[in-house]
Every structure is written in structure tokens, then in C-alpha cells.
Amino acid sequence: MFIERMETICKETVTEVQLSGIVTEAVEGGKSGVKFSQIKADITATGSWTNIMRALILIENLPYGVSFSDVRLESESSDVESLPVGGKAPVVKKVKVWRLSLDIKIVAID
């Protein structure tokens, strides 16, 4: 379910999201007897500033207990070439691409 939610966030925010280091474990709720699942993963998302911030908001508002650690935000410039229009040469311009990396821990009730 978590992976499907991340795929949806990726589509909704027009970002490229990569998941790695996914570890899942069952946790007993002690005297309450409630069973929990704990998921840990590394997430990297790439896109525009607006789309990265939107993805972060959607991730932190997942319907689970969510905590982040080791959050990193970096930018780099990339050349993007436009398509030729009306016989004119393509225009090359610099575009800033943002990369968000974080470790996430999710707790969900089974």
C-alpha cells in the first residue's frame, strides 16, 4: 500500500521518486494486542521546487504515523533545449532541478 501511495504522489506532483532500502517489520502493541507494521525506506525525489515541496507535503500527510530523518535538499542547473519553432533554431536555457532525499519511518495499524 505504501509503494502504491508513493507512485500516486509521483504522478500527482510530476516528480521522479525513487524508493530504496525498504525494510518492513511487524511490531506487537504490547498489552493492547494491536499489531503494527513499521516500514523504513530511503526516498529520493527530483523535480521543480514547487513539485518537490508539494511531494513533501503529500508524503508527510500520508495516513500513517510518519517521521523523517536525514533530510537533504539540493539543486543543480541543467540545460534544456526547446523545440525549433517556425524555422528558428532551438533555444537552450538553464533550468534548476531540485533533489529531495530523506529517510522515512512509517507506522501503520494492521
Secondary structure, DSSP 8 states (H G I E B T S, - for coil): -HHHHHHHHHHHHT-EEEEEEEEEEEEE-GGG--EEEEEEEEEEEEE-HHHHHHHHHHHHTSSSEEEEEEEEEEEEEEEEE----TT----EEEEEEEEEEEEEEEEEE-
